[in-house]
């Protein structure tokens, strides 16, 4: 990541140095996950759609501890593996929106709340900005260079363009009661969305994007 682009990491100290933690990341570009894996202060185990796990790439992802998930069904094996990461004191990476979109946390799935409430692990919000090349002066300049071959392939951000990875303050999703009812998870999802949205807005102000 550092060799091809210019990641600027802010707030990495917010990630607990040990123990289970969930990184909740916005998702607007395919490079967001790898960008976080390459810049996070601790190894991250992401839940990644099973369609990516093919050929050499699939073997590589499994080798570095990434988790395969079937998004079209309730993948109990993936849930078990994700919870095991947290039980072992690891870092679980989740895209709360479920798939790539605007990366603005406007649509949060209940999976993040389930993992947070079930495990008791704190959530650290993460904003990855600049990977789409649509924001920031440096991205605009890099976009101009991309017309002269500045991109590796069209789908990737321009080479040497700046990307910002902003870690926020850790928080607990549950209400402290330990309840895992549907109502409790729905309430936790609302709390999570509020915190993630606030962090994203703060990250944009902080980075000028």
N, C-alpha and C positions, 0 to 999 in steps of 0.2 A: 504493500500500500504506500509506504513512504518513498519507495523508489519510483513509482509511476505517477503519484499525485502529491499534493502538499497538504496532508491532514493537519488540522490544528485541533488539539485535544484540550478541552476546558472542563475543569471540575472532576477530573479522574479520582481525586482524593475522596469524593463522595461515595465511591464504591467501597463497602466494607472490605478490609484486608483479608478477612477469613470468614468462614461460615456461609450458610446458604444465602443466596440473593438472586433476585429475578431482575434482569434488565429488560425494560419495556421500551421498544424502539419503534419510531415512526418508519414508514416504509413507502418511499416514492420511487425507488430505483433498485434494480437487481443487485447493484454493487453495495447497497446499504449494509447487508449482513456481513460480507467479507470485509468491508471497511471497519466495522465495529470489531470483528474478530482480530483484525490486524493492529488495532489501536487500544483496545481495552486493557486495563491494568491486570486482569486475571483471565485465564482461559475461559471461553464461553462455549456452552453447548446449546446450539440452536435447534428448535423444531423446524424442519425444512420439508416441504412437500416431496412426496415420494418420487414424483416424476423426474426430479433432479438426479436421483441416485441411479444413474446408468453408466456403464462402462468405467473407464479410469477415474472419471470425476466422482462416481458413486463410491468407488473403493477409497479414494482420497478423503472424501467427506466422512466416511465411517472411521477411517484411520485416525482422524483428528477429533473424533468424539461427537460428531453431529448426529442428530436424531431424525430418523425418517418418520413421517406422519402422513396418513391418508386423510386428506381434507374432506373427502366425500362421505365419510362415515365416522362413527365414534370409534376411534382407533385406541382401544384399551391398552395395547402393547406400548404405543407411544406415550400414553399417559403414565403408565407404570415406569417407563424408562426416564421420563422427565422428573417424576417424583423421586426416583432413585438418585438422580443427580443432586437434588436438593437435600435429600436425606444424608448424602455423603459429604455435604458441605460445599457443593460446587455452585457454579454460576449457570443459570438457565436463561437463555435469550429467547424472547418472544416478540413477534410482531402482533400487537393487540388487534390490529385491523384485519388480520387474517390473510391478507394478500396485498399486492402493491396497489396504491391508489394515489390520492393527493398527499398522503403523508401528514395529515392534519389531525389525526385522532378523532375525527367526527363520528366514526362508527367503530365501537369497541365490542369485540366478542366476549362471551362469558368465560372463555377458557383461562384467561389471565387471572380473573378473580378466583376461580376454582383452585388453581395452583397456589396462589398466594394465601388463601384462607386455609386450604388443606394442609399446607406445609408450615405456615406461619412465617415464611421467609419475607424479608422486606423487599419492596420494589424500588428500583432506581430508574427514574425516567431518563431516557436518552433521546436527544434530538440529533439526527444526522442531516446536515444541511449542505447544499451545494452540489450534490451528486447528480442532480438533473440538469445542471448548467443553466438554470433559468433565473438564478438569483445571485446578487452580489456582483460588484464591479469586476473582480478578478475572473469570475465565471464568464462574464460577458466578453472580456478580453480573450479568455481562453477559447470561447466559442468562435471568435473571429479567426483564431489560429486553426481551429478544427477544419475550416474550409480549405486550409493548406496542408491537410494531412495530419493535424494535431491529435486525432483520435486513433486509438488502436483499432477499434471497430466502431461503427456508428452508434452502437448501443451504450458505449462506455463514455464517462466524462472525458473532456479533453485532457491530454497528457499535461502534467504539472499544474493543473488547475487546483485551486484551494477548496478543500472540503472541511467543514467544521463538525466535530463530534462533541456534543455538550452533555455532560452528565449532571443530573439534578440531585436534589436532596432525597435520601431514602425515606420511605414511609410505609406504614402498615395498611393493608387494604381492609382488614376485618374491623369489627367494632369492639373487639376484645372479649366477646361472649363465647367465641369458639363455634358458633352456630354455622352449619353448612347447608341450611335450607335454601330453597329457591329464592325466597325473599331476601335472605341474608346475602346471597350471591348477587342478586340484582342490586341491592343497596351498595355492595362493595364495588360493583362495576361502575355505578354512578360516581362514587368517590374517586375511583381510579381515573375515570375520564376527566373529571375536574382537575385532578392533579397533573395529568399528562398534558392537557390542553394549556394549563397555566405555565407549565415548564416550557412547552414549545414556543409560546409567545415570549417568554422571558429570554429564551435562547436566541430568538430572532432579534430582539432588542440588543442583546449582548454582542452578537456578531455583526449587526447591521445588515441583516439579510431580509 
